[in-house]
Amino acid sequence: MTIWPDTRLCQLLDIEHPIIQAPMAGASTAEMAAVVGNAGGMGSLGCAMMDADGVLAVAAKTRELSNCALNLNFFCHKVPVADDTRARAARTRLQPWFDKLDAGDMPDVTESNFPFNAQICEAVLEASPKVASFHFGLPDADLVQKLKDAGIIILSSATTAAEARWLENHGADAIIAQGAEAGGHNGWFLPRTGEVAGTMALVPRVVDAVDCPVIAAGGIADGRGIAAAFALGAAGVQIGTAFLATPESAVSDIHKQTLAAATGDDTQFSQAFSGRDARTIVNDYARDMADVKDWPDFPLMNTVTAPLRAASAKAGLPDTVSLWAGQGAGLVKAGTTREVFETLVKQAKVALGK
């Protein structure tokens, strides 16, 4: 007998527990995804920074460790428009930080991370995961259809009810309702007039807006949050921050150390790392650039800030590392991916009264 009050997501994804380990590009690993899959959840790989060969390699590595359901995640951002004025201004702002950290020559402000395309789609079809998930909308309709024709389940993130309806109407099989509390990049993709809603307000609105299963994300880092998501009408959760400090996480040691000391009250949205809002633990660089809003288009800034982030991490300093973390950071406990996952299930069982 299952402990879960809604089993639609478990049935859709062929998993025992409706807990998705968030993809987290740059942090998730084959080892992390395999452990979660073997424990009964949905393991995920953040493939947004990879080319087709990289996708195939990491998927194959995961398959060597687990034959369970796997989620490959990609970005569907708009192609950036080069702006020389913004590029020069960004380089001027960053030069003192390059000098301070002895980070070498600053790269040009150019595109090095690309949205999901036909070549990547062919790699996904070859890898044949259970799930392909997306951030910032969905790929072109013909690519979505190719994935669906191959029997691959489609997930994507919504930050409003309107985005959720759009995703369902364009092929998504389940919707990730991502609240403002979530770490890393916020997934909004349709025009909006106000701030991103918190998970508590967003999830029930999305549940009411669509017929497919809804996955709650943002600020959920223990079993109480999982139980609350079900009370709001979700059929499962996506959790990232709780797995960031595990040995299987690929983030730097200083990122893990900073996360261990975080309270959850010390995060902010920052555009200064990638050119788009992403929630990070506050550090000197994010604080220094907090008022700047005219960065080059996402993801051009990723190229120019990469040496800064690497130099800071190598030096064991949090100064310019993109310390992605959600507001659930203060709830994170030390442990392996397996221990974290099993604790989440046990806590949820108690919170659900099972």
C-alpha positions as CSV (number, residue, x, y, z in Angstrom):
1,M,0.0,0.0,0.0
2,T,1.3,3.4,-0.9
3,I,1.7,6.3,1.6
4,W,1.0,8.9,-1.0
5,P,-2.5,10.5,-1.2
6,D,-2.2,11.1,-5.0
7,T,-0.4,8.5,-7.1
8,R,-0.9,10.0,-10.6
9,L,2.7,11.2,-10.8
10,C,4.1,7.8,-9.6
11,Q,2.0,6.1,-12.3
12,L,3.0,8.6,-15.0
13,L,6.7,8.4,-14.3
14,D,6.9,4.8,-13.2
15,I,8.4,5.6,-9.8
16,E,7.6,4.5,-6.2
17,H,7.8,7.9,-4.5
18,P,6.6,11.1,-6.1
19,I,9.8,13.0,-5.5
20,I,11.9,14.4,-8.4
21,Q,15.5,15.3,-7.6
22,A,15.8,18.7,-9.4
23,P,18.0,18.6,-12.5
24,M,20.3,21.5,-11.3
25,A,22.7,22.0,-14.3
26,G,26.2,22.1,-13.0
27,A,25.3,20.3,-9.7
28,S,23.5,17.1,-10.6
29,T,25.6,14.0,-11.5
30,A,25.1,10.5,-12.8
31,E,25.8,9.3,-9.3
32,M,23.1,11.5,-7.8
33,A,20.5,10.7,-10.4
34,A,21.2,6.9,-10.1
35,V,20.9,6.9,-6.3
36,V,17.6,8.7,-6.4
37,G,16.3,6.4,-9.1
38,N,17.4,3.3,-7.2
39,A,15.7,4.6,-4.0
40,G,12.3,4.9,-5.8
41,G,12.3,8.5,-6.9
42,M,13.0,10.3,-10.2
43,G,16.7,11.0,-10.8
44,S,17.5,14.0,-13.0
45,L,20.4,15.3,-15.0
46,G,20.8,19.0,-15.8
47,C,21.9,18.9,-19.4
48,A,21.5,22.6,-20.3
49,M,25.2,23.3,-20.5
50,M,26.0,20.1,-22.5
51,D,26.3,19.4,-26.2
52,A,24.9,16.2,-27.8
53,D,27.9,14.1,-27.0
54,G,27.8,15.2,-23.4
55,V,24.2,14.3,-23.1
56,L,24.8,10.8,-24.4
57,A,27.8,10.3,-22.2
58,V,26.2,11.3,-18.9
59,A,23.0,9.4,-19.7
60,A,25.1,6.3,-20.5
61,K,27.0,6.7,-17.2
62,T,23.8,6.9,-15.3
63,R,22.5,3.8,-17.0
64,E,25.5,1.9,-15.8
65,L,24.5,2.7,-12.2
66,S,20.7,2.4,-12.5
67,N,18.0,1.1,-14.8
68,C,15.3,3.2,-13.2
69,A,13.4,6.1,-14.7
70,L,15.6,9.1,-15.7
71,N,14.9,12.7,-16.4
72,L,17.0,14.8,-18.8
73,N,16.5,18.6,-18.5
74,F,17.2,21.4,-20.9
75,F,16.7,25.2,-21.3
76,C,14.4,26.7,-23.9
77,H,15.4,30.3,-23.5
78,K,15.1,32.8,-26.4
79,V,18.2,33.2,-28.5
80,P,20.1,36.2,-27.0
81,V,20.6,39.5,-28.9
82,A,24.1,40.9,-28.9
83,D,24.3,44.5,-27.5
84,D,27.7,46.1,-27.6
85,T,26.8,48.8,-25.2
86,R,25.6,46.4,-22.5
87,A,28.6,44.1,-23.2
88,R,31.1,46.9,-22.7
89,A,29.3,48.0,-19.5
90,A,29.4,44.5,-18.1
91,R,33.1,44.1,-18.8
92,T,33.8,47.4,-17.1
93,R,31.9,46.3,-14.0
94,L,33.5,42.9,-13.9
95,Q,37.1,44.0,-14.4
96,P,37.8,44.9,-10.8
97,W,36.6,41.5,-9.8
98,F,38.9,39.8,-12.3
99,D,41.8,41.8,-11.0
100,K,40.9,41.0,-7.3
101,L,40.7,37.3,-7.9
102,D,43.5,37.1,-10.5
103,A,41.1,35.4,-12.8
104,G,43.0,35.9,-16.0
105,D,41.8,37.5,-19.2
106,M,38.1,38.3,-19.4
107,P,36.3,36.4,-22.2
108,D,34.2,38.2,-24.7
109,V,30.5,38.4,-24.0
110,T,29.4,35.6,-26.3
111,E,26.9,32.8,-26.3
112,S,28.3,29.5,-25.0
113,N,25.1,27.8,-23.7
114,F,22.4,27.1,-26.3
115,P,18.7,26.3,-26.1
116,F,17.3,22.9,-26.9
117,N,17.6,22.2,-30.7
118,A,17.3,19.4,-33.3
119,Q,20.8,18.0,-32.6
120,I,20.2,17.7,-28.9
121,C,16.8,16.3,-29.6
122,E,18.4,13.5,-31.6
123,A,20.7,12.7,-28.7
124,V,17.7,12.6,-26.3
125,L,15.9,10.2,-28.6
126,E,19.0,8.0,-28.7
127,A,19.4,8.1,-24.9
128,S,15.7,7.3,-24.5
129,P,15.0,8.6,-21.0
130,K,11.7,8.3,-19.3
131,V,11.3,12.0,-19.1
132,A,12.6,15.1,-21.0
133,S,12.0,18.3,-18.9
134,F,12.4,21.9,-19.8
135,H,12.9,25.3,-18.3
136,F,11.7,28.6,-19.8
137,G,8.9,27.0,-21.8
138,L,9.1,24.3,-24.4
139,P,11.1,23.6,-27.6
140,D,9.6,24.0,-31.0
141,A,6.4,22.0,-31.5
142,D,8.0,19.6,-34.0
143,L,10.7,18.7,-31.5
144,V,8.2,18.2,-28.7
145,Q,6.2,15.9,-31.0
146,K,9.3,13.8,-31.8
147,L,9.9,13.2,-28.1
148,K,6.3,12.3,-27.5
149,D,6.2,10.0,-30.5
150,A,9.1,8.2,-28.9
151,G,7.1,7.7,-25.7
152,I,9.1,10.3,-23.7
153,I,7.1,12.1,-21.0
154,I,7.3,15.9,-21.2
155,L,7.6,18.1,-18.1
156,S,8.2,21.9,-17.8
157,S,8.2,24.6,-15.2
158,A,5.4,27.2,-14.8
159,T,5.4,30.3,-12.6
160,T,1.8,31.3,-13.3
161,A,-1.5,29.6,-14.1
162,A,-1.3,31.1,-17.6
163,E,2.1,29.5,-18.2
164,A,0.7,26.2,-16.8
165,R,-2.2,26.3,-19.3
166,W,0.1,27.2,-22.1
167,L,2.4,24.2,-21.3
168,E,-0.4,21.8,-21.1
169,N,-1.9,23.0,-24.4
170,H,1.5,22.6,-26.0
171,G,2.3,19.1,-25.0
172,A,3.4,19.0,-21.3
173,D,2.3,15.8,-19.5
174,A,2.8,17.3,-16.1
175,I,3.6,20.8,-14.8
176,I,6.3,21.8,-12.3
177,A,4.8,24.8,-10.4
178,Q,7.9,26.6,-9.4
179,G,7.5,29.2,-6.6
180,A,9.8,32.1,-6.0
181,E,11.5,30.3,-3.2
182,A,13.3,27.9,-5.6
183,G,17.0,28.1,-6.0
184,G,18.7,28.8,-9.3
185,H,17.0,30.3,-12.3
186,N,13.4,31.2,-12.1
187,G,11.5,29.6,-15.0
188,W,9.1,32.3,-16.1
189,F,8.7,32.6,-19.9
190,L,5.4,34.5,-20.6
191,P,5.0,38.2,-20.1
192,R,4.1,39.1,-16.5
193,T,3.0,42.2,-14.7
194,G,4.0,41.3,-11.1
195,E,6.5,39.4,-9.0
196,V,6.8,35.6,-9.1
197,A,4.4,34.0,-6.6
198,G,5.5,31.8,-3.7
199,T,4.9,28.1,-3.8
200,M,2.0,28.2,-1.3
201,A,0.0,30.7,-3.5
202,L,1.1,29.3,-6.9
203,V,0.5,25.5,-6.5
204,P,-3.3,25.6,-5.9
205,R,-3.8,28.1,-8.7
206,V,-1.9,25.9,-11.1
207,V,-3.8,22.8,-9.9
208,D,-7.0,24.6,-10.7
209,A,-5.8,25.7,-14.1
210,V,-4.8,22.3,-15.6
211,D,-5.9,18.7,-15.8
212,C,-2.5,17.1,-15.7
213,P,-0.5,16.3,-12.5
214,V,1.2,19.2,-10.8
215,I,4.6,19.0,-9.2
216,A,5.3,21.6,-6.5
217,A,8.8,23.1,-6.4
218,G,10.4,25.9,-4.4
219,G,11.3,26.0,-0.7
220,I,10.5,22.3,-0.1
221,A,13.4,20.6,1.7
222,D,11.8,18.3,4.2
223,G,8.8,16.0,4.7
224,R,6.6,18.7,6.1
225,G,7.0,20.6,2.8
226,I,6.1,17.4,0.8
227,A,3.0,16.9,2.9
228,A,2.0,20.5,2.4
229,A,2.4,20.2,-1.3
230,F,-0.2,17.3,-1.4
231,A,-2.5,19.4,0.8
232,L,-2.3,22.1,-1.9
233,G,-3.4,19.6,-4.6
234,A,0.0,18.7,-6.0
235,A,0.7,15.1,-7.1
236,G,4.4,15.3,-6.2
237,V,7.4,17.5,-5.5
238,Q,10.7,18.5,-7.1
239,I,13.5,19.1,-4.6
240,G,16.9,20.5,-5.4
241,T,18.6,22.4,-2.5
242,A,18.4,19.4,-0.1
243,F,20.7,17.5,-2.5
244,L,23.2,20.2,-3.2
245,A,25.5,19.5,-0.2
246,T,25.7,15.7,-0.7
247,P,28.9,14.0,-1.7
248,E,27.3,13.2,-5.1
249,S,26.7,16.9,-5.9
250,A,29.2,18.5,-8.4
251,V,29.1,22.0,-6.8
252,S,32.4,23.3,-5.3
253,D,33.4,22.6,-1.7
254,I,32.9,26.3,-0.8
255,H,29.4,26.1,-2.2
256,K,28.6,23.2,0.0
257,Q,30.2,24.8,3.1
258,T,28.3,28.0,2.5
259,L,25.0,26.1,2.1
260,A,25.6,24.2,5.4
261,A,25.8,27.5,7.2
262,A,22.9,29.2,5.4
263,T,19.7,30.0,7.2
264,G,17.4,30.4,4.2
265,D,17.0,34.1,5.0
266,D,20.2,34.9,3.3
267,T,19.3,34.3,-0.4
268,Q,18.4,36.8,-3.2
269,F,17.5,36.9,-6.8
270,S,20.6,38.0,-8.8
271,Q,21.0,38.7,-12.6
272,A,24.7,39.3,-12.2
273,F,25.9,35.7,-12.9
274,S,23.9,34.8,-16.0
275,G,21.9,37.9,-17.0
276,R,18.7,36.4,-15.7
277,D,17.1,36.2,-12.2
278,A,18.5,33.2,-10.3
279,R,18.3,32.7,-6.5
280,T,21.7,32.5,-4.8
281,I,23.0,32.7,-1.3
282,V,24.1,36.4,-0.9
283,N,27.8,36.9,-1.4
284,D,30.0,40.0,-2.1
285,Y,29.6,39.9,-5.8
286,A,25.8,39.5,-5.8
287,R,25.5,42.3,-3.2
288,D,27.8,44.6,-5.2
289,M,25.7,44.1,-8.4
290,A,22.3,44.0,-6.8
291,D,21.1,47.2,-8.4
292,V,22.3,46.5,-12.0
293,K,19.6,45.6,-14.4
294,D,21.1,46.2,-17.8
295,W,23.1,43.0,-18.2
296,P,23.6,41.4,-21.6
297,D,20.8,38.9,-22.5
298,F,20.8,35.5,-20.8
299,P,22.8,33.4,-21.1
300,L,25.7,35.6,-22.5
301,M,26.8,36.5,-19.0
302,N,27.6,32.9,-18.2
303,T,30.6,33.1,-20.5
304,V,32.1,36.2,-19.0
305,T,31.5,35.2,-15.4
306,A,32.7,31.6,-15.7
307,P,36.4,32.5,-14.9
308,L,35.3,34.5,-11.9
309,R,33.2,31.7,-10.5
310,A,36.0,29.2,-11.1
311,A,38.7,31.3,-9.6
312,S,36.7,32.0,-6.5
313,A,35.8,28.4,-6.0
314,K,39.5,27.3,-6.5
315,A,40.6,29.8,-3.9
316,G,38.0,28.5,-1.5
317,L,36.2,31.9,-1.4
318,P,32.5,32.4,-1.8
319,D,33.0,35.9,-3.1
320,T,31.9,35.4,-6.8
321,V,30.6,31.8,-6.8
322,S,27.0,31.4,-8.0
323,L,25.8,29.9,-4.8
324,W,22.5,28.6,-6.1
325,A,20.1,27.7,-3.3
326,G,16.5,28.0,-2.4
327,Q,14.9,29.4,0.7
328,G,14.7,25.9,2.1
329,A,18.4,26.1,2.7
330,G,18.1,26.4,6.4
331,L,16.4,23.0,6.5
332,V,19.3,21.2,4.7
333,K,20.9,18.4,6.7
334,A,24.2,16.7,6.0
335,G,24.2,13.3,4.4
336,T,24.6,11.3,1.2
337,T,22.0,11.5,-1.6
338,R,20.6,8.2,-0.4
339,E,20.3,9.4,3.2
340,V,18.7,12.7,2.2
341,F,16.2,10.9,0.0
342,E,15.3,8.3,2.6
343,T,14.9,11.0,5.3
344,L,12.5,12.9,3.0
345,V,10.3,9.8,2.6
346,K,10.3,9.0,6.3
347,Q,9.5,12.6,7.3
348,A,6.7,12.8,4.7
349,K,5.2,9.6,6.0
350,V,5.1,11.1,9.5
351,A,3.7,14.4,8.3
352,L,1.0,12.6,6.3
353,G,0.0,10.6,9.3
354,K,0.9,7.3,7.6
